Amino acid sequence: MYLALYRKFRPKTFNQVIGQEHITSTLINQVKTGQIGHAYLFTGSRGTGKTSCAKIFAKAINCLNNLNGSPCGNCEVCKSLEDPSNIDVLEIDAASNNGVNEIRELREKIKYSPINAKYKVYIIDEVHMLTDSAFNALLKTLEEPPKHAVFILATTEVYKLPATILSRCMRFDFRLVDTNLLVEHLKMVFSSIGVTADNASLQAIAVAGEGSVRDTLSIADCVLAFSGNNITIDKTLEILGASDKKIVSDLANKIINKNLGGVLETINDIYSSGKNLISIGKEITIHFKNLLIIKSCTDYKKMLNVSNETLQELINQANITTVEDLLFYMQKFSNIEAELKYALSPKTLIELTALECASLNNEKKN
């Protein structure tokens, strides 16, 4: 049976976790010194490594021969924790076990010492889904936990957690992963499975992943299924439903130069070629944001992470527009992103928005 890339390449040691060094270094130090807390909170966007780090940490604090703070994977305890039926490390999905009865049952079971391991670890995923009464029941356990108990709470919506829970946890905020790191990770993954991919494809997949390692690998799976073992930018863009960046740049150029006829012609060409207009709306917003970065930030080269040729095109466009105009363009196109999904005629909505931007003049701005 085929194993999805995000499962096949799920990190098993801390050094395999990408983009979260501020977290993994702290967890490694705790394992090395034996200063293990009783409650941890892992929060951040989806696919950034929260559950993976929780599983690695759970093994590392129980490993008989940890390697530089990571589980060795070979000792008796590490092997026993690989078994899904093991009850020393339990992963609970709070989305489907969110009632007070489930937490009360947890409180009863946690009293018993671990069978093979040193610590009994409870990983509660999507913890924000717990009910108020369940949170109250959990709070009592977090206040007076057994010495052998460690809780790791994971959530994408930390603002939904009560302050009483937050104050009792050691909090770690997972960041979105930089595009460069995602590209390097994709290179490693593709190399491991004998797949070739050009740099443009790697960049496009990484950008589409939007900082999530899991999303990036899921997208890579789709592209791989369509392209086979030789991935090209044309095939990648076809799967992503994305437009060629030159088309987006051309549309932006027509808007900036207030070429109304050119705007309509370009949108018609995009529509006729079967490109995804919802994607166009999103990409043109990003394009104008990139121009704003050039006009506003001194370190724009590092922030944009594009080829020299693309960077020069962006600089040329940025030089013939203003910050005020760019803010207006971004606002107009970002406002229609949700509408495009349900519009009877996405093409007309894109046209109206682009024409309004291209018709912008000083009187309207004032």
BANU-534716 format. One record per residue (C-alpha): x, y, z. Coordinates in nm, 2 decimals, always signed. Layout:
<atom><x>X</x><y>Y</y><z>Z</z></atom>
...
***
This chain:
<atom><x>+0.00</x><y>+0.00</y><z>+0.00</z></atom>
<atom><x>+0.13</x><y>+0.35</y><z>-0.09</z></atom>
<atom><x>+0.23</x><y>+0.56</y><z>+0.21</z></atom>
<atom><x>+0.17</x><y>+0.93</y><z>+0.17</z></atom>
<atom><x>+0.49</x><y>+1.14</y><z>+0.17</z></atom>
<atom><x>+0.40</x><y>+1.33</y><z>+0.49</z></atom>
<atom><x>+0.36</x><y>+1.00</y><z>+0.67</z></atom>
<atom><x>+0.67</x><y>+0.83</y><z>+0.51</z></atom>
<atom><x>+0.89</x><y>+1.13</y><z>+0.60</z></atom>
<atom><x>+0.75</x><y>+1.22</y><z>+0.94</z></atom>
<atom><x>+1.04</x><y>+1.31</y><z>+1.16</z></atom>
<atom><x>+1.15</x><y>+1.06</y><z>+1.42</z></atom>
<atom><x>+1.43</x><y>+1.27</y><z>+1.58</z></atom>
<atom><x>+1.45</x><y>+1.63</y><z>+1.67</z></atom>
<atom><x>+1.72</x><y>+1.70</y><z>+1.41</z></atom>
<atom><x>+1.47</x><y>+1.59</y><z>+1.14</z></atom>
<atom><x>+1.22</x><y>+1.86</y><z>+1.24</z></atom>
<atom><x>+1.27</x><y>+2.16</y><z>+1.01</z></atom>
<atom><x>+1.22</x><y>+2.53</y><z>+1.09</z></atom>
<atom><x>+1.15</x><y>+2.49</y><z>+1.47</z></atom>
<atom><x>+1.50</x><y>+2.51</y><z>+1.61</z></atom>
<atom><x>+1.39</x><y>+2.75</y><z>+1.88</z></atom>
<atom><x>+1.17</x><y>+2.47</y><z>+2.02</z></atom>
<atom><x>+1.37</x><y>+2.15</y><z>+1.95</z></atom>
<atom><x>+1.68</x><y>+2.30</y><z>+2.11</z></atom>
<atom><x>+1.49</x><y>+2.37</y><z>+2.43</z></atom>
<atom><x>+1.33</x><y>+2.02</y><z>+2.43</z></atom>
<atom><x>+1.67</x><y>+1.86</y><z>+2.37</z></atom>
<atom><x>+1.82</x><y>+2.04</y><z>+2.66</z></atom>
<atom><x>+1.54</x><y>+1.93</y><z>+2.89</z></atom>
<atom><x>+1.59</x><y>+1.57</y><z>+2.79</z></atom>
<atom><x>+1.97</x><y>+1.59</y><z>+2.85</z></atom>
<atom><x>+1.93</x><y>+1.76</y><z>+3.19</z></atom>
<atom><x>+1.63</x><y>+1.55</y><z>+3.30</z></atom>
<atom><x>+1.44</x><y>+1.87</y><z>+3.39</z></atom>
<atom><x>+1.11</x><y>+1.75</y><z>+3.25</z></atom>
<atom><x>+0.80</x><y>+1.96</y><z>+3.30</z></atom>
<atom><x>+0.46</x><y>+1.81</y><z>+3.37</z></atom>
<atom><x>+0.26</x><y>+2.01</y><z>+3.11</z></atom>
<atom><x>+0.35</x><y>+2.14</y><z>+2.77</z></atom>
<atom><x>+0.15</x><y>+2.34</y><z>+2.52</z></atom>
<atom><x>+0.24</x><y>+2.32</y><z>+2.15</z></atom>
<atom><x>+0.06</x><y>+2.58</y><z>+1.94</z></atom>
<atom><x>+0.08</x><y>+2.70</y><z>+1.58</z></atom>
<atom><x>-0.04</x><y>+2.66</y><z>+1.23</z></atom>
<atom><x>-0.13</x><y>+2.31</y><z>+1.09</z></atom>
<atom><x>+0.15</x><y>+2.10</y><z>+0.96</z></atom>
<atom><x>+0.44</x><y>+2.27</y><z>+1.14</z></atom>
<atom><x>+0.54</x><y>+1.98</y><z>+1.36</z></atom>
<atom><x>+0.34</x><y>+2.00</y><z>+1.68</z></atom>
<atom><x>+0.23</x><y>+1.64</y><z>+1.70</z></atom>
<atom><x>+0.56</x><y>+1.51</y><z>+1.55</z></atom>
<atom><x>+0.76</x><y>+1.69</y><z>+1.82</z></atom>
<atom><x>+0.52</x><y>+1.57</y><z>+2.09</z></atom>
<atom><x>+0.57</x><y>+1.21</y><z>+1.98</z></atom>
<atom><x>+0.95</x><y>+1.25</y><z>+1.96</z></atom>
<atom><x>+0.96</x><y>+1.42</y><z>+2.30</z></atom>
<atom><x>+0.75</x><y>+1.14</y><z>+2.45</z></atom>
<atom><x>+0.99</x><y>+0.88</y><z>+2.33</z></atom>
<atom><x>+1.30</x><y>+1.08</y><z>+2.42</z></atom>
<atom><x>+1.22</x><y>+1.13</y><z>+2.79</z></atom>
<atom><x>+1.16</x><y>+0.75</y><z>+2.81</z></atom>
<atom><x>+1.45</x><y>+0.63</y><z>+2.59</z></atom>
<atom><x>+1.71</x><y>+0.42</y><z>+2.77</z></atom>
<atom><x>+1.99</x><y>+0.55</y><z>+2.55</z></atom>
<atom><x>+1.89</x><y>+0.89</y><z>+2.39</z></atom>
<atom><x>+2.12</x><y>+1.03</y><z>+2.12</z></atom>
<atom><x>+2.18</x><y>+1.40</y><z>+2.17</z></atom>
<atom><x>+1.84</x><y>+1.44</y><z>+2.33</z></atom>
<atom><x>+1.65</x><y>+1.24</y><z>+2.06</z></atom>
<atom><x>+1.52</x><y>+0.88</y><z>+2.10</z></atom>
<atom><x>+1.76</x><y>+0.62</y><z>+1.98</z></atom>
<atom><x>+1.48</x><y>+0.41</y><z>+1.82</z></atom>
<atom><x>+1.66</x><y>+0.08</y><z>+1.91</z></atom>
<atom><x>+1.62</x><y>+0.03</y><z>+2.28</z></atom>
<atom><x>+1.35</x><y>-0.18</y><z>+2.43</z></atom>
<atom><x>+1.14</x><y>+0.12</y><z>+2.54</z></atom>
<atom><x>+1.16</x><y>+0.29</y><z>+2.20</z></atom>
<atom><x>+1.05</x><y>-0.03</y><z>+2.02</z></atom>
<atom><x>+0.76</x><y>-0.08</y><z>+2.27</z></atom>
<atom><x>+0.64</x><y>+0.28</y><z>+2.22</z></atom>
<atom><x>+0.62</x><y>+0.21</y><z>+1.84</z></atom>
<atom><x>+0.33</x><y>-0.03</y><z>+1.91</z></atom>
<atom><x>+0.00</x><y>+0.16</y><z>+1.86</z></atom>
<atom><x>-0.15</x><y>-0.05</y><z>+2.14</z></atom>
<atom><x>+0.11</x><y>+0.08</y><z>+2.39</z></atom>
<atom><x>-0.06</x><y>+0.26</y><z>+2.69</z></atom>
<atom><x>+0.25</x><y>+0.44</y><z>+2.82</z></atom>
<atom><x>+0.21</x><y>+0.71</y><z>+2.55</z></atom>
<atom><x>-0.14</x><y>+0.79</y><z>+2.45</z></atom>
<atom><x>-0.26</x><y>+1.02</y><z>+2.18</z></atom>
<atom><x>-0.61</x><y>+1.16</y><z>+2.23</z></atom>
<atom><x>-0.81</x><y>+1.34</y><z>+1.97</z></atom>
<atom><x>-1.00</x><y>+1.61</y><z>+2.16</z></atom>
<atom><x>-1.22</x><y>+1.68</y><z>+1.86</z></atom>
<atom><x>-1.39</x><y>+1.34</y><z>+1.91</z></atom>
<atom><x>-1.32</x><y>+1.29</y><z>+2.28</z></atom>
<atom><x>-1.41</x><y>+1.64</y><z>+2.41</z></atom>
<atom><x>-1.65</x><y>+1.56</y><z>+2.70</z></atom>
<atom><x>-1.60</x><y>+1.57</y><z>+3.07</z></atom>
<atom><x>-1.65</x><y>+1.19</y><z>+3.10</z></atom>
<atom><x>-1.35</x><y>+1.12</y><z>+2.87</z></atom>
<atom><x>-1.13</x><y>+1.35</y><z>+3.09</z></atom>
<atom><x>-1.25</x><y>+1.19</y><z>+3.41</z></atom>
<atom><x>-1.16</x><y>+0.85</y><z>+3.26</z></atom>
<atom><x>-0.82</x><y>+0.99</y><z>+3.18</z></atom>
<atom><x>-0.78</x><y>+1.12</y><z>+3.54</z></atom>
<atom><x>-0.85</x><y>+0.77</y><z>+3.67</z></atom>
<atom><x>-0.61</x><y>+0.59</y><z>+3.44</z></atom>
<atom><x>-0.32</x><y>+0.84</y><z>+3.49</z></atom>
<atom><x>-0.29</x><y>+0.73</y><z>+3.85</z></atom>
<atom><x>-0.14</x><y>+0.40</y><z>+3.74</z></atom>
<atom><x>+0.24</x><y>+0.39</y><z>+3.68</z></atom>
<atom><x>+0.37</x><y>+0.33</y><z>+3.33</z></atom>
<atom><x>+0.44</x><y>-0.03</y><z>+3.24</z></atom>
<atom><x>+0.77</x><y>-0.01</y><z>+3.05</z></atom>
<atom><x>+0.85</x><y>+0.36</y><z>+3.04</z></atom>
<atom><x>+0.96</x><y>+0.61</y><z>+3.30</z></atom>
<atom><x>+0.69</x><y>+0.86</y><z>+3.21</z></atom>
<atom><x>+0.32</x><y>+0.82</y><z>+3.11</z></atom>
<atom><x>+0.26</x><y>+1.07</y><z>+2.84</z></atom>
<atom><x>-0.07</x><y>+1.20</y><z>+2.73</z></atom>
<atom><x>-0.08</x><y>+1.39</y><z>+2.39</z></atom>
<atom><x>-0.41</x><y>+1.57</y><z>+2.36</z></atom>
<atom><x>-0.45</x><y>+1.69</y><z>+2.00</z></atom>
<atom><x>-0.68</x><y>+1.98</y><z>+1.91</z></atom>
<atom><x>-0.72</x><y>+2.05</y><z>+2.28</z></atom>
<atom><x>-0.92</x><y>+2.37</y><z>+2.21</z></atom>
<atom><x>-1.22</x><y>+2.14</y><z>+2.12</z></atom>
<atom><x>-1.27</x><y>+2.04</y><z>+2.49</z></atom>
<atom><x>-1.59</x><y>+2.15</y><z>+2.65</z></atom>
<atom><x>-1.58</x><y>+2.39</y><z>+2.95</z></atom>
<atom><x>-1.66</x><y>+2.11</y><z>+3.19</z></atom>
<atom><x>-1.38</x><y>+1.90</y><z>+3.03</z></atom>
<atom><x>-1.13</x><y>+2.18</y><z>+3.08</z></atom>
<atom><x>-1.23</x><y>+2.21</y><z>+3.44</z></atom>
<atom><x>-1.17</x><y>+1.84</y><z>+3.49</z></atom>
<atom><x>-0.84</x><y>+1.86</y><z>+3.31</z></atom>
<atom><x>-0.73</x><y>+2.16</y><z>+3.52</z></atom>
<atom><x>-0.75</x><y>+1.96</y><z>+3.84</z></atom>
<atom><x>-0.51</x><y>+1.70</y><z>+3.69</z></atom>
<atom><x>-0.27</x><y>+1.97</y><z>+3.57</z></atom>
<atom><x>-0.26</x><y>+2.12</y><z>+3.91</z></atom>
<atom><x>-0.17</x><y>+1.80</y><z>+4.10</z></atom>
<atom><x>-0.03</x><y>+1.55</y><z>+3.84</z></atom>
<atom><x>+0.14</x><y>+1.23</y><z>+3.95</z></atom>
<atom><x>+0.52</x><y>+1.24</y><z>+3.92</z></atom>
<atom><x>+0.52</x><y>+0.99</y><z>+3.63</z></atom>
<atom><x>+0.27</x><y>+1.20</y><z>+3.42</z></atom>
<atom><x>+0.35</x><y>+1.44</y><z>+3.14</z></atom>
<atom><x>+0.08</x><y>+1.62</y><z>+2.94</z></atom>
<atom><x>+0.14</x><y>+1.76</y><z>+2.59</z></atom>
<atom><x>-0.15</x><y>+1.98</y><z>+2.47</z></atom>
<atom><x>-0.15</x><y>+2.06</y><z>+2.09</z></atom>
<atom><x>-0.37</x><y>+2.32</y><z>+1.93</z></atom>
<atom><x>-0.40</x><y>+2.55</y><z>+1.63</z></atom>
<atom><x>-0.64</x><y>+2.78</y><z>+1.81</z></atom>
<atom><x>-0.47</x><y>+2.87</y><z>+2.14</z></atom>
<atom><x>-0.69</x><y>+3.17</y><z>+2.20</z></atom>
<atom><x>-0.98</x><y>+2.93</y><z>+2.28</z></atom>
<atom><x>-0.80</x><y>+2.78</y><z>+2.58</z></atom>
<atom><x>-0.88</x><y>+2.91</y><z>+2.93</z></atom>
<atom><x>-0.62</x><y>+3.12</y><z>+3.10</z></atom>
<atom><x>-0.62</x><y>+2.87</y><z>+3.39</z></atom>
<atom><x>-0.49</x><y>+2.60</y><z>+3.15</z></atom>
<atom><x>-0.24</x><y>+2.83</y><z>+2.98</z></atom>
<atom><x>-0.09</x><y>+2.94</y><z>+3.31</z></atom>
<atom><x>+0.00</x><y>+2.58</y><z>+3.40</z></atom>
<atom><x>+0.17</x><y>+2.48</y><z>+3.07</z></atom>
<atom><x>+0.51</x><y>+2.55</y><z>+2.93</z></atom>
<atom><x>+0.42</x><y>+2.71</y><z>+2.60</z></atom>
<atom><x>+0.59</x><y>+2.66</y><z>+2.26</z></atom>
<atom><x>+0.48</x><y>+2.85</y><z>+1.95</z></atom>
<atom><x>+0.55</x><y>+2.67</y><z>+1.63</z></atom>
<atom><x>+0.63</x><y>+2.90</y><z>+1.33</z></atom>
<atom><x>+0.54</x><y>+2.87</y><z>+0.97</z></atom>
<atom><x>+0.84</x><y>+2.71</y><z>+0.79</z></atom>
<atom><x>+1.04</x><y>+2.93</y><z>+0.55</z></atom>
<atom><x>+1.00</x><y>+2.86</y><z>+0.18</z></atom>
<atom><x>+1.38</x><y>+2.80</y><z>+0.14</z></atom>
<atom><x>+1.37</x><y>+2.53</y><z>+0.41</z></atom>
<atom><x>+1.06</x><y>+2.37</y><z>+0.24</z></atom>
<atom><x>+1.25</x><y>+2.37</y><z>-0.10</z></atom>
<atom><x>+1.55</x><y>+2.20</y><z>+0.06</z></atom>
<atom><x>+1.32</x><y>+1.95</y><z>+0.23</z></atom>
<atom><x>+1.15</x><y>+1.87</y><z>-0.10</z></atom>
<atom><x>+1.49</x><y>+1.81</y><z>-0.26</z></atom>
<atom><x>+1.57</x><y>+1.56</y><z>+0.01</z></atom>
<atom><x>+1.23</x><y>+1.38</y><z>-0.02</z></atom>
<atom><x>+1.24</x><y>+1.36</y><z>-0.40</z></atom>
<atom><x>+1.60</x><y>+1.25</y><z>-0.40</z></atom>
<atom><x>+1.52</x><y>+0.97</y><z>-0.15</z></atom>
<atom><x>+1.24</x><y>+0.83</y><z>-0.37</z></atom>
<atom><x>+1.43</x><y>+0.87</y><z>-0.71</z></atom>
<atom><x>+1.23</x><y>+1.17</y><z>-0.84</z></atom>
<atom><x>+1.37</x><y>+1.46</y><z>-1.04</z></atom>
<atom><x>+1.22</x><y>+1.81</y><z>-1.02</z></atom>
<atom><x>+1.33</x><y>+2.14</y><z>-1.16</z></atom>
<atom><x>+1.39</x><y>+2.43</y><z>-0.92</z></atom>
<atom><x>+1.08</x><y>+2.62</y><z>-1.05</z></atom>
<atom><x>+0.86</x><y>+2.32</y><z>-0.95</z></atom>
<atom><x>+1.02</x><y>+2.29</y><z>-0.61</z></atom>
<atom><x>+0.96</x><y>+2.67</y><z>-0.55</z></atom>
<atom><x>+0.60</x><y>+2.65</y><z>-0.67</z></atom>
<atom><x>+0.52</x><y>+2.35</y><z>-0.45</z></atom>
<atom><x>+0.69</x><y>+2.51</y><z>-0.15</z></atom>
<atom><x>+0.50</x><y>+2.84</y><z>-0.20</z></atom>
<atom><x>+0.17</x><y>+2.66</y><z>-0.23</z></atom>
<atom><x>+0.24</x><y>+2.48</y><z>+0.10</z></atom>
<atom><x>+0.23</x><y>+2.82</y><z>+0.27</z></atom>
<atom><x>+0.47</x><y>+2.73</y><z>+0.55</z></atom>
<atom><x>+0.31</x><y>+2.40</y><z>+0.63</z></atom>
<atom><x>+0.54</x><y>+2.09</y><z>+0.59</z></atom>
<atom><x>+0.24</x><y>+1.85</y><z>+0.58</z></atom>
<atom><x>+0.06</x><y>+2.06</y><z>+0.32</z></atom>
<atom><x>+0.37</x><y>+2.09</y><z>+0.11</z></atom>
<atom><x>+0.43</x><y>+1.72</y><z>+0.10</z></atom>
<atom><x>+0.06</x><y>+1.66</y><z>+0.03</z></atom>
<atom><x>+0.08</x><y>+1.89</y><z>-0.27</z></atom>
<atom><x>+0.40</x><y>+1.71</y><z>-0.37</z></atom>
<atom><x>+0.21</x><y>+1.38</y><z>-0.36</z></atom>
<atom><x>-0.05</x><y>+1.52</y><z>-0.60</z></atom>
<atom><x>+0.21</x><y>+1.66</y><z>-0.84</z></atom>
<atom><x>+0.40</x><y>+1.33</y><z>-0.82</z></atom>
<atom><x>+0.09</x><y>+1.13</y><z>-0.91</z></atom>
<atom><x>+0.03</x><y>+1.34</y><z>-1.21</z></atom>
<atom><x>+0.38</x><y>+1.39</y><z>-1.34</z></atom>
<atom><x>+0.55</x><y>+1.07</y><z>-1.26</z></atom>
<atom><x>+0.92</x><y>+1.06</y><z>-1.17</z></atom>
<atom><x>+1.01</x><y>+1.37</y><z>-1.37</z></atom>
<atom><x>+0.84</x><y>+1.68</y><z>-1.24</z></atom>
<atom><x>+0.84</x><y>+2.00</y><z>-1.45</z></atom>
<atom><x>+0.70</x><y>+2.35</y><z>-1.38</z></atom>
<atom><x>+0.43</x><y>+2.31</y><z>-1.65</z></atom>
<atom><x>+0.29</x><y>+2.00</y><z>-1.50</z></atom>
<atom><x>+0.32</x><y>+2.14</y><z>-1.15</z></atom>
<atom><x>+0.13</x><y>+2.46</y><z>-1.24</z></atom>
<atom><x>-0.14</x><y>+2.24</y><z>-1.41</z></atom>
<atom><x>-0.20</x><y>+2.05</y><z>-1.09</z></atom>
<atom><x>-0.18</x><y>+2.35</y><z>-0.87</z></atom>
<atom><x>-0.44</x><y>+2.53</y><z>-1.08</z></atom>
<atom><x>-0.20</x><y>+2.82</y><z>-1.06</z></atom>
<atom><x>-0.11</x><y>+3.07</y><z>-1.33</z></atom>
<atom><x>+0.22</x><y>+3.13</y><z>-1.48</z></atom>
<atom><x>+0.38</x><y>+3.42</y><z>-1.29</z></atom>
<atom><x>+0.45</x><y>+3.60</y><z>-1.61</z></atom>
<atom><x>+0.08</x><y>+3.62</y><z>-1.68</z></atom>
<atom><x>+0.02</x><y>+3.76</y><z>-1.33</z></atom>
<atom><x>+0.30</x><y>+4.01</y><z>-1.38</z></atom>
<atom><x>+0.16</x><y>+4.11</y><z>-1.72</z></atom>
<atom><x>-0.18</x><y>+4.17</y><z>-1.56</z></atom>
<atom><x>-0.03</x><y>+4.37</y><z>-1.28</z></atom>
<atom><x>+0.17</x><y>+4.58</y><z>-1.54</z></atom>
<atom><x>-0.15</x><y>+4.66</y><z>-1.73</z></atom>
<atom><x>-0.32</x><y>+4.77</y><z>-1.41</z></atom>
<atom><x>-0.03</x><y>+4.99</y><z>-1.30</z></atom>
<atom><x>-0.01</x><y>+5.15</y><z>-1.64</z></atom>
<atom><x>-0.39</x><y>+5.20</y><z>-1.65</z></atom>
<atom><x>-0.43</x><y>+5.01</y><z>-1.97</z></atom>
<atom><x>-0.80</x><y>+4.92</y><z>-1.95</z></atom>
<atom><x>-0.81</x><y>+4.74</y><z>-2.28</z></atom>
<atom><x>-0.50</x><y>+4.54</y><z>-2.20</z></atom>
<atom><x>-0.65</x><y>+4.44</y><z>-1.86</z></atom>
<atom><x>-0.96</x><y>+4.30</y><z>-2.04</z></atom>
<atom><x>-0.75</x><y>+4.12</y><z>-2.30</z></atom>
<atom><x>-0.52</x><y>+3.96</y><z>-2.04</z></atom>
<atom><x>-0.80</x><y>+3.84</y><z>-1.82</z></atom>
<atom><x>-0.97</x><y>+3.70</y><z>-2.13</z></atom>
<atom><x>-0.65</x><y>+3.51</y><z>-2.23</z></atom>
<atom><x>-0.63</x><y>+3.37</y><z>-1.87</z></atom>
<atom><x>-0.99</x><y>+3.26</y><z>-1.88</z></atom>
<atom><x>-0.96</x><y>+3.11</y><z>-2.23</z></atom>
<atom><x>-0.66</x><y>+2.91</y><z>-2.13</z></atom>
<atom><x>-0.86</x><y>+2.75</y><z>-1.84</z></atom>
<atom><x>-0.66</x><y>+2.90</y><z>-1.56</z></atom>
<atom><x>-0.81</x><y>+2.90</y><z>-1.21</z></atom>
<atom><x>-0.95</x><y>+3.26</y><z>-1.16</z></atom>
<atom><x>-0.97</x><y>+3.21</y><z>-0.79</z></atom>
<atom><x>-0.60</x><y>+3.14</y><z>-0.79</z></atom>
<atom><x>-0.54</x><y>+3.45</y><z>-1.01</z></atom>
<atom><x>-0.72</x><y>+3.67</y><z>-0.75</z></atom>
<atom><x>-0.49</x><y>+3.53</y><z>-0.48</z></atom>
<atom><x>-0.17</x><y>+3.56</y><z>-0.68</z></atom>
<atom><x>-0.23</x><y>+3.91</y><z>-0.80</z></atom>
<atom><x>-0.27</x><y>+4.02</y><z>-0.43</z></atom>
<atom><x>+0.06</x><y>+3.85</y><z>-0.35</z></atom>
<atom><x>+0.22</x><y>+4.01</y><z>-0.65</z></atom>
<atom><x>+0.12</x><y>+4.36</y><z>-0.53</z></atom>
<atom><x>+0.24</x><y>+4.28</y><z>-0.18</z></atom>
<atom><x>+0.58</x><y>+4.19</y><z>-0.32</z></atom>
<atom><x>+0.59</x><y>+4.53</y><z>-0.49</z></atom>
<atom><x>+0.50</x><y>+4.69</y><z>-0.16</z></atom>
<atom><x>+0.78</x><y>+4.50</y><z>+0.01</z></atom>
<atom><x>+1.03</x><y>+4.64</y><z>-0.24</z></atom>
<atom><x>+0.91</x><y>+4.99</y><z>-0.19</z></atom>
<atom><x>+0.90</x><y>+4.96</y><z>+0.19</z></atom>
<atom><x>+1.17</x><y>+4.72</y><z>+0.31</z></atom>
<atom><x>+1.55</x><y>+4.75</y><z>+0.28</z></atom>
<atom><x>+1.60</x><y>+4.38</y><z>+0.30</z></atom>
<atom><x>+1.35</x><y>+4.30</y><z>+0.03</z></atom>
<atom><x>+1.58</x><y>+4.06</y><z>-0.16</z></atom>
<atom><x>+1.59</x><y>+3.82</y><z>+0.14</z></atom>
<atom><x>+1.22</x><y>+3.85</y><z>+0.21</z></atom>
<atom><x>+1.11</x><y>+3.78</y><z>-0.15</z></atom>
<atom><x>+1.33</x><y>+3.49</y><z>-0.23</z></atom>
<atom><x>+1.29</x><y>+3.49</y><z>-0.61</z></atom>
<atom><x>+1.52</x><y>+3.46</y><z>-0.90</z></atom>
<atom><x>+1.73</x><y>+3.76</y><z>-1.01</z></atom>
<atom><x>+1.52</x><y>+3.79</y><z>-1.33</z></atom>
<atom><x>+1.19</x><y>+3.79</y><z>-1.15</z></atom>
<atom><x>+1.33</x><y>+4.03</y><z>-0.89</z></atom>
<atom><x>+1.43</x><y>+4.28</y><z>-1.16</z></atom>
<atom><x>+1.08</x><y>+4.27</y><z>-1.31</z></atom>
<atom><x>+0.93</x><y>+4.34</y><z>-0.97</z></atom>
<atom><x>+1.17</x><y>+4.63</y><z>-0.91</z></atom>
<atom><x>+1.08</x><y>+4.78</y><z>-1.25</z></atom>
<atom><x>+0.71</x><y>+4.76</y><z>-1.17</z></atom>
<atom><x>+0.76</x><y>+4.90</y><z>-0.81</z></atom>
<atom><x>+0.94</x><y>+5.20</y><z>-0.95</z></atom>
<atom><x>+0.64</x><y>+5.31</y><z>-1.16</z></atom>
<atom><x>+0.38</x><y>+5.29</y><z>-0.88</z></atom>
<atom><x>+0.32</x><y>+5.43</y><z>-0.53</z></atom>
<atom><x>+0.26</x><y>+5.27</y><z>-0.19</z></atom>
<atom><x>-0.09</x><y>+5.42</y><z>-0.18</z></atom>
<atom><x>-0.18</x><y>+5.26</y><z>-0.51</z></atom>
<atom><x>-0.04</x><y>+4.93</y><z>-0.41</z></atom>
<atom><x>-0.24</x><y>+4.93</y><z>-0.08</z></atom>
<atom><x>-0.56</x><y>+5.01</y><z>-0.28</z></atom>
<atom><x>-0.49</x><y>+4.72</y><z>-0.52</z></atom>
<atom><x>-0.42</x><y>+4.47</y><z>-0.24</z></atom>
<atom><x>-0.73</x><y>+4.57</y><z>-0.06</z></atom>
<atom><x>-0.96</x><y>+4.54</y><z>-0.36</z></atom>
<atom><x>-0.83</x><y>+4.20</y><z>-0.47</z></atom>
<atom><x>-0.81</x><y>+4.05</y><z>-0.12</z></atom>
<atom><x>-1.17</x><y>+4.16</y><z>-0.06</z></atom>
<atom><x>-1.29</x><y>+3.94</y><z>-0.35</z></atom>
<atom><x>-1.10</x><y>+3.62</y><z>-0.26</z></atom>
<atom><x>-1.40</x><y>+3.47</y><z>-0.07</z></atom>
<atom><x>-1.65</x><y>+3.60</y><z>-0.32</z></atom>
<atom><x>-1.47</x><y>+3.44</y><z>-0.61</z></atom>
<atom><x>-1.55</x><y>+3.09</y><z>-0.47</z></atom>
<atom><x>-1.93</x><y>+3.15</y><z>-0.50</z></atom>
<atom><x>-1.96</x><y>+3.41</y><z>-0.78</z></atom>
<atom><x>-2.18</x><y>+3.31</y><z>-1.07</z></atom>
<atom><x>-1.92</x><y>+3.47</y><z>-1.30</z></atom>
<atom><x>-1.57</x><y>+3.48</y><z>-1.14</z></atom>
<atom><x>-1.44</x><y>+3.63</y><z>-1.47</z></atom>
<atom><x>-1.67</x><y>+3.93</y><z>-1.44</z></atom>
<atom><x>-1.58</x><y>+3.99</y><z>-1.08</z></atom>
<atom><x>-1.21</x><y>+3.98</y><z>-1.16</z></atom>
<atom><x>-1.26</x><y>+4.21</y><z>-1.46</z></atom>
<atom><x>-1.46</x><y>+4.47</y><z>-1.25</z></atom>
<atom><x>-1.19</x><y>+4.47</y><z>-0.97</z></atom>
<atom><x>-0.90</x><y>+4.50</y><z>-1.21</z></atom>
<atom><x>-1.07</x><y>+4.78</y><z>-1.41</z></atom>
<atom><x>-1.15</x><y>+4.97</y><z>-1.09</z></atom>
<atom><x>-0.78</x><y>+4.94</y><z>-0.99</z></atom>
<atom><x>-0.66</x><y>+5.04</y><z>-1.34</z></atom>
<atom><x>-0.90</x><y>+5.34</y><z>-1.33</z></atom>
<atom><x>-0.76</x><y>+5.47</y><z>-1.00</z></atom>
<atom><x>-0.67</x><y>+5.84</y><z>-1.02</z></atom>
<atom><x>-0.59</x><y>+6.11</y><z>-0.77</z></atom>
<atom><x>-0.95</x><y>+6.23</y><z>-0.74</z></atom>
<atom><x>-1.06</x><y>+5.88</y><z>-0.64</z></atom>
<atom><x>-0.78</x><y>+5.84</y><z>-0.39</z></atom>
<atom><x>-0.88</x><y>+6.17</y><z>-0.22</z></atom>
***
